[in-house]
Amino acid sequence: MTGPAEAPAAVRHAEEVMGTVFSFDVRGGDQRAVREVLAEAVAGLHRADAVFSTYREDSEIARLARGELTAAECAPEVAEVLDLAAEAERTSGGWFSARYRGALDPTGIVKGWAAERAARLLAGVPGVCGVSVNGGGDVQMLGAPEPHRPWRVGVADPLRPGGLAAVISAAGADELSVATSGTAERGAHIVDPRTGRPAVTDLVSVTVVGPRLTWVDCWATAAFAMGARAGLAWLESLPDVEALLITAGDEVRCTGGLAARLG
């Protein structure tokens, strides 16, 4: 008689970068190989911070914004991120923007893109069955931590500190990500691209669920700026996307398929 299968080995790591903490949870694979690739993934986050930080005068994105470099003279990642940001702007009808007060600033897409890239790098290690990368509360999940047990992510309740508004399950999905935009932790930091000022909205948080963190991070930001009614209608129109919106009046609004992701 055989006993229950052993749980895959876990490698966990937390790294301070981009002004937040990135938490890694990698299941399966040879631990030495995992740690080698983890070091590469962490180095990639620091490189992204050095290239894209708007707080560093010598970053490539700051120099590009000042006209000291052309896009062709920058690292290849710059063109990749700017292309993704342009696609996000088109898809959102301009509610997501890679500009801030008229200046180039793609930081709204960089964290999600960098976390997703790190997760996919780790998922490529032979034998790895599951990867979760949490970048400041926005999470990319690939595979599963154990057989028959999915990744799960708690969504903080913005009106009840310490409480949860929902728990998202990745059951049945090979890749799933969760991103939240709101005012609970950072105040009114989300800008209305039309005015260049903090977005005036009836929302306190928007959580978006979909396969790729690069996109759901952008969609959460855009929908928050739109407000509850327009934001929900737009999110309903996007393929493979579900969302949870919470208003300042403590109303909870969800896309039609979100219930299948709760648990």
N, C-alpha and C positions, 0 to 999 in steps of 0.2 A: 504494500500500500504506500503510495507516495504522499508526502506532505504538501502543504501549499508552496507554490513557487516563491523563491527568494525575491525580495524587492530589489530592483536594480540599484546599484551603487549610486550615491548622490555626491555631486561636487557643488558646493555653494560658495558664493563670494559676493562681497559688497564693495563697491568702488565709488568714491566721491569724485564727481566730474560734472561739468556743465552746470554747476551750481545746485546739484541735487545728488541723490544716491541711486546708483544702478545696482540692482540685486539680481544675481544669477543663480539659477537652480537647474543643474544639468543631470539627467538620469541615464544610467547605462554607459557602455563603452569602457575602454581601458582608462583608468583614472589618470595615468601619466599623460596619455595622449590628450585627454580632455583638458588637463591643466595647461598643457602647451598651447592648445588652441584658445583656451580662455585668456591666457596672457596676450595672445595676438588680438583677441576681441577687445580686451581692455585697452590695449595700445591704440586700437582703431577709434575708440571713444575719445581718448585724449587727443588724437590727431584731429578728429572732427571738431573738437572744441577749439583747438589751436587755429584751424582753418576758418571756422565759421563764427567765432565769438565776435560780437559787436562791441565787447568791452575791451578788447585788445587792439590797440592802434596798429599793431604790426600783423594782425591776422589778414589772410588773403581776402576775405570778404570785406573787411574795412578798407583795405587798399583798393579793391575793385570799386567800392562805392565812391572813393575819392578820385577815381580815374587814374590811379598810379599803376594799375595793372589792367590788362584786357582779360576777358574770360578765357581766351586761348592760352594765356600765360599762367593761369591758375592751375591748381591740382585738378585732375579729371573729375573728382567728386563735386567740384563747384558747378560744372556744367550739368552734371547729373541732377543735383539738388535743385538748381534753377529751372531745369526742364520739368521736374516733378511739381515744383511750386507753381509754374505756369499752368500745368494741367489742373492742379487743384483750384486755381483761380478761375479757369474756364468752367470747370464742373460746378463750382459754387456760385457762378454768376457774379464773381467779384467779391463775394463775402469773405473769402480767404485771400490774403494778399501777402506777397513777399516784400512789401514796402512798409515803412513806418515813418510817418511825417515826411513823406516824399523821398526818403532815402532807402536804398536797398537794405533789406533786413529779412532774410529767409529763416530766421531762428524758429519761427512757428512750425516749421516742418522738420527741422534738423534733428530734434531729440527723438521723435518717433522713427524717423528714417534710420538713425544711428542704432537705436535699440533693436529694430527689426533686422538690420544688417548683422549685428552681433549675434542675434539668435540663430539666424540662418547659417552663419559660419560654424557655430557650435553643433547645429543639427547635422552638419556634414561629417562629423567625426564617426568613423565606423563603430557600430554597436550602440550609439546613442539612441534612446527611444523617446526621450522627452526633453524639452528645453523651455524654460520660462525666464524671460528677461523683463524686469520691472524697472522702468526708468522714471523715477519720481511719481509713481502711481499709475503710469500708463504701461500696459503689459502686453508683450508678444508671447504667445504660447504655441509650441509646435509639438506634435506627437502627444504622448501621455506619460505621466510620472511612473505609472505601474499598469500592468494589465488590468483591464476592467475598472480602472479608476481615473477619471479625467482631471485635468487641471481645473481649479475653481478660483474665482477672483471676487473678493468682497468690494462692493461699491459703497463708499462712505456716504452717510446721510449729511448733506450740507447744513441742515437745520437742527441736527441733534448730534453734537460732537461726541465721538466715540461710538455712535450707532451706525448700523448698516441700512442702506436703502434697498439693496438687493444683493444677491450672490449670483454671479454669472458662471455657468458651467460650459466647458469645452467638449462635453460628451458628444461623440460622433463626428467631431471635426478634427482634421489633421493639422489645421492651423486656425487660430482664433486670436484676436487681440481686443483689448478694452482700453478706451481712453476717455478721460473726463476733463471737461473745461468748466470753470466756474469761478465764483468769487470767494468761496469759503476760506481758502488758505492764502491766496495772494491778493485778495481785494479786487478792485476794478481794473484789472490789467489787460482785459481783452478790448481791442480797439475796433471801432466801426470804420472800415476802410473808406467809407464815403465822406466821413467828417474828420478822420484822424484823431478823434477823441474817444474816451472810454465809451463802450457800447451802452446805450440806454435800453434796457431789456427787462422783461418781467421774469426772467429766469435767474435761478441761483446755481444751477448746474445742468450740464448735458453730458450723458455718458453714451458713447457710441461703441457698438460691437460689430466686428467684421473680420475678414481674414488677415488684413495687413495693417500693422500699426502705423505705417507711413500715412495711410489714407484716413483711418478713423481718428487719428489725432487732429488732422486738418478739418475733418467734417465736424468734430465736436466744437472746435473753435468757431467755424463758420456758422453753425446752427445756433450757437449761443448768441452771436451777434445779431442774428435774424430775429430772435424772439420765439416764444413758444409756438404760436400758430404757424407762422411761415417756416420756422425751423423744423417742426414735426412733419409738415406737408412735404418739404424738400427731402428730408431723410427717408420718408416712406417711398420716395421715387427712386432711390438709389438701390442698385442690385446688391444682394448679399449683405445688407446693412440693417441692424436693428438698433434701437435707441431708447433711453430712459431720460425724460426731461422733468425737472422739478422746478416749480415756480416759487417766487418769493411768498406767495400765498399758500404754500404747502400743497399745491396740486401736483399730482403725479400723472404724466402723460407718456404713453409708450407707443412705439410702432406695433403694427399688427402681429408680427412674428416674434416679439421679444419673449413671450411666455415660454416658448420652446427652449430658450437659452437660460431660463432661471433654474436655480438648484445648486 
